[in-house]
Amino acid sequence: MKAMESKVMRAMRLANTSTGKPQFTEAEVPQPKPGSGEVLVRVHAAGVTATEVIWQPTTNTKDGGPRSNAILAHEFSGTIAAAGADVRDFRTGQEIYGMNDWYAEGALAEYCVTQPASIALKPKNITHTEAATVPISALTAWQGLIDRAELRPGQRLLIHGASGGVGSFAVQLAHDRGAYIIATASARNRDFVKQLGANEFIDYTSQRFDELVSDIDVVFDCVGGETFERSFRVIKPGGRVITIAASAEAEAATDERKKSAFFIVEPNQNQLIEVAKLIESGKLKPFVDAVVPLENAAAAYDGSLKTRQGRGKIAIEIVGA
């Protein structure tokens, strides 16, 4: 009896990051198989986090060895194609959105594998392309503002990078929680950020936020660098800075406030369910900055896209999905 041939799928693999611009190669690779407690996802679209090309899980394996030809994009929207043993909460054909492990092969492919605890049913009122840009950004905003900062109604919140993928969700979540929001972004996104729920707007290209605001309860920083450093000047006693923009300086800082400011988002099914409810109720809305097909994935990571508006996140549509 002949052995069954392994199925293959199209994928974009990261070939080289040493030339200054990430290079990708399109390849046919074995279709992954879900193990016990895992699900196989037919990927319809993937969300892009451009800095992923230099992340440690992209360049190294979990045991620290070198990793090559990684498949990027760890947030996605799609359908359940198969479920491994012991999976009880999902069935084949369901539309889902979510994340998978940073060290796993990601969603720049026709299929990927993930854990049930890292996904939830896709919001019914948005497309797969829109849903693919939600998981990492929305969970980052949720975990930074709600879990870590414990944001309360009436508190003064300063959000840096308010028009981006994470920032746009942070403004909307904070508005829903009744915070007073001061947002920084470029002038062209003033109206956009105000419509999301910001009470005040600062154009970071022409104004210095630390000369304009004070007595801030929480700073949510999506920019890093000098912006992160200056943020400590505007918080009130007992206030705190939360940042998603890590830097070698911040990680090596001796100031405990700076060291504890940074965090990395984690998959959370319950939060994905709550985010989906907020999207379906109209309280949260994802914004897709640009859409590219799988074969043009490199443009989403190397900064060469000309159609970006600086609002929300780039999505990659998987051809044939």
C-alpha positions in Angstrom: 0.0 0.0 0.0 1.5 3.4 -1.0 2.1 5.9 1.7 -0.1 9.0 1.5 1.7 12.0 0.1 2.1 14.9 2.4 0.0 18.0 1.4 1.9 21.1 0.5 0.9 24.8 0.8 2.1 28.2 -0.4 4.0 30.3 2.1 6.3 33.3 2.2 9.5 32.6 4.2 11.9 35.2 5.6 15.1 34.6 3.7 17.4 37.3 4.8 17.5 40.3 7.2 21.2 41.2 7.0 20.9 43.4 3.9 19.0 46.2 5.7 15.7 45.2 4.0 14.0 42.0 4.8 13.9 39.6 1.9 11.2 36.9 1.4 10.9 33.9 -0.8 7.7 32.2 -1.9 7.9 28.5 -1.5 5.8 25.3 -1.4 6.2 23.8 2.1 4.5 20.9 3.9 1.1 21.7 5.2 1.2 21.6 9.0 -0.8 19.0 10.9 -2.5 19.7 14.2 -1.3 17.7 17.1 -3.3 16.8 20.2 -4.9 20.0 21.6 -4.2 22.0 18.4 -6.3 23.3 15.5 -5.3 23.8 11.9 -6.4 27.2 10.5 -7.1 27.9 6.8 -5.7 31.4 6.8 -7.8 34.0 5.0 -5.7 37.0 6.1 -2.8 37.9 8.3 -1.9 41.0 10.3 1.6 42.6 9.9 3.9 43.7 12.7 6.9 45.0 10.8 9.4 44.8 13.6 8.8 41.0 13.8 11.7 40.5 11.3 14.2 41.3 14.1 12.5 39.6 17.0 14.4 37.0 18.9 11.8 34.2 18.1 12.2 35.0 14.4 15.9 34.6 14.4 16.3 32.0 17.1 14.6 28.8 18.2 13.3 28.4 21.7 16.5 26.7 22.8 18.6 29.7 21.5 19.9 28.1 18.3 19.7 29.9 15.0 16.4 29.9 13.1 16.1 30.4 9.3 13.3 30.6 6.8 10.8 31.6 9.4 7.2 32.1 8.3 6.1 35.4 9.9 2.7 36.9 11.0 1.3 35.6 14.2 -2.2 37.1 14.1 -4.7 36.0 11.6 -8.3 35.4 10.6 -9.6 32.2 8.9 -11.5 29.0 9.3 -10.9 25.9 11.3 -9.7 23.3 8.7 -9.0 20.4 11.2 -8.8 19.8 14.9 -6.5 17.5 16.7 -7.4 15.1 19.5 -8.8 16.6 22.7 -10.1 19.8 21.0 -13.6 20.3 22.3 -14.4 24.0 21.8 -14.0 24.4 18.1 -15.2 22.5 15.0 -14.3 22.4 11.4 -15.6 25.3 9.3 -15.9 27.8 12.1 -14.7 31.3 11.4 -12.1 32.4 14.0 -9.5 35.0 14.6 -6.5 35.0 17.0 -2.8 34.4 17.4 -0.2 31.6 17.5 3.1 31.1 19.3 5.9 33.5 18.4 8.3 30.5 17.7 5.7 28.6 15.6 5.4 29.1 11.8 3.0 32.0 11.3 0.2 33.0 9.0 2.0 34.1 5.8 0.9 30.8 4.5 -2.3 29.1 3.4 -2.5 27.2 6.8 -1.1 27.6 10.3 -1.4 25.7 13.6 -2.5 27.3 16.9 -3.9 26.5 20.3 -7.7 26.8 21.0 -6.9 29.1 23.9 -5.3 31.6 21.5 -8.3 32.1 19.3 -12.0 33.0 19.4 -14.9 33.2 17.0 -14.4 36.0 14.5 -16.6 39.1 15.0 -19.6 38.6 12.6 -19.7 42.2 11.4 -16.2 42.6 9.9 -14.3 40.8 7.1 -11.4 38.4 7.6 -9.1 41.1 6.3 -10.2 43.5 9.1 -10.3 40.7 11.7 -6.7 39.8 11.0 -5.5 43.2 12.2 -7.2 42.9 15.5 -5.7 40.3 17.8 -2.2 41.6 18.6 -3.2 45.3 18.5 -6.4 45.0 20.5 -5.0 42.6 23.1 -1.9 44.8 23.5 -4.1 47.8 24.2 -6.3 45.8 26.6 -3.5 44.2 28.5 -1.6 47.5 28.8 -4.5 49.8 29.8 -6.8 47.5 31.6 -4.7 44.7 33.1 -1.5 46.6 33.9 -2.6 50.3 34.3 -6.0 49.4 35.7 -7.4 52.5 33.9 -10.4 54.0 35.6 -13.1 56.5 34.5 -12.0 60.1 34.7 -8.2 59.4 34.7 -6.0 61.5 32.5 -4.4 59.3 29.8 -1.7 60.2 27.3 -1.5 58.0 24.3 1.6 58.2 22.0 1.1 56.9 18.4 -2.6 57.1 18.7 -3.4 56.5 15.0 -1.5 53.3 14.6 -2.6 49.7 15.0 -2.3 49.5 18.8 -2.9 53.2 19.4 -6.2 53.3 17.6 -7.5 50.5 19.8 -6.1 52.1 22.9 -8.0 55.3 22.2 -11.3 53.4 21.6 -10.9 51.2 24.7 -10.0 54.2 26.9 -13.0 56.2 25.6 -15.3 53.3 26.4 -13.9 53.2 29.9 -14.5 56.9 30.4 -10.9 58.2 30.6 -9.9 61.7 29.6 -7.7 61.1 26.5 -4.8 63.2 25.2 -3.5 61.7 22.0 -0.3 62.3 20.0 0.0 61.6 16.2 0.8 63.5 13.0 -1.4 66.5 12.0 -3.0 64.6 9.1 -4.6 62.2 11.6 -6.0 64.8 13.9 -9.6 64.4 12.9 -9.3 60.6 12.8 -7.9 60.4 16.3 -10.5 62.8 17.6 -13.3 60.7 16.0 -12.0 57.7 17.9 -12.6 59.4 21.2 -9.6 61.6 22.0 -10.4 64.7 24.0 -7.2 66.6 23.1 -4.8 66.2 20.2 -1.1 67.0 20.0 0.8 67.1 16.7 4.1 65.4 17.6 5.8 66.9 14.5 5.3 70.5 15.7 4.5 70.3 19.4 6.3 68.9 22.5 3.9 67.1 24.6 5.9 67.5 27.8 5.5 71.3 27.4 1.8 71.1 27.0 0.5 68.5 29.5 1.0 67.5 33.1 -0.7 65.5 35.9 -1.1 62.4 33.7 -2.3 59.3 35.4 -1.2 56.9 32.7 1.0 57.2 29.6 0.5 54.5 27.0 3.5 54.7 24.7 3.5 53.1 21.2 6.6 55.0 20.0 9.5 54.5 22.3 12.9 56.2 22.3 13.0 59.9 23.3 9.2 59.9 23.5 9.3 57.2 26.2 12.0 59.0 28.2 10.2 62.3 28.2 6.9 60.7 29.2 8.1 60.4 32.8 8.2 64.2 33.1 4.4 64.5 32.7 3.0 61.8 35.1 1.7 62.8 38.5 3.0 61.1 41.7 1.9 57.5 41.5 1.3 57.7 37.8 2.8 55.2 35.5 4.1 54.8 32.0 3.3 51.7 29.9 5.3 51.1 26.7 5.1 48.5 23.9 8.3 49.9 22.2 11.2 48.1 23.8 14.7 49.5 23.5 18.1 48.3 24.7 18.3 51.4 26.9 15.0 50.8 28.6 15.7 47.1 29.2 19.1 48.0 30.7 17.7 50.9 32.8 18.3 50.9 36.6 15.1 53.0 37.1 12.5 50.4 38.1 9.8 52.5 36.6 11.4 52.2 33.2 12.2 48.5 33.5 8.6 47.7 34.5 7.0 49.9 31.8 7.6 47.4 29.0 5.5 44.3 28.5 4.8 41.7 25.7 1.3 40.8 24.7 0.0 37.3 25.4 -2.8 35.3 23.8 -6.0 35.4 25.8 -9.2 33.8 24.5 -11.5 35.5 27.1 -10.2 38.9 26.0 -10.6 38.0 22.3 -14.2 37.1 23.1 -14.8 40.5 24.8 -13.1 42.4 22.0 -15.3 40.6 19.5 -18.4 41.7 21.5 -17.2 45.3 21.5 -16.6 45.2 17.7 -20.1 43.7 17.1 -21.6 46.4 19.3 -19.9 49.1 17.4 -17.7 50.3 20.4 -14.5 49.1 18.7 -13.6 49.3 15.1 -10.5 48.0 13.3 -8.8 50.1 10.7 -6.8 48.5 7.9 -4.0 50.8 6.7 -3.3 48.9 3.5 -3.9 45.4 2.0 -1.4 43.4 0.0 -1.5 39.9 -1.5 0.7 37.2 -0.1 3.2 37.4 -3.0 3.9 41.0 -2.1 4.4 40.4 1.6 7.9 41.9 1.5 6.4 45.4 0.8 4.5 45.2 4.1 7.7 44.7 6.1 10.3 46.8 4.3 8.5 50.2 4.3 8.1 50.4 0.6 4.3 50.6 0.4 3.1 53.9 -1.0 -0.6 53.6 -0.2 -0.3 53.8 3.6 -2.2 56.5 5.6 -0.7 55.8 9.0 -4.0 54.6 10.4 -4.4 51.1 11.8 -2.4 48.1 10.5 -1.4 46.5 7.2 -3.2 43.2 6.3 -2.0 40.5 4.0 -4.6 38.6 2.1 -3.9 35.0 1.3 -4.6 34.3 -2.3 -7.3 31.6 -2.8 -8.7 32.0 0.7 
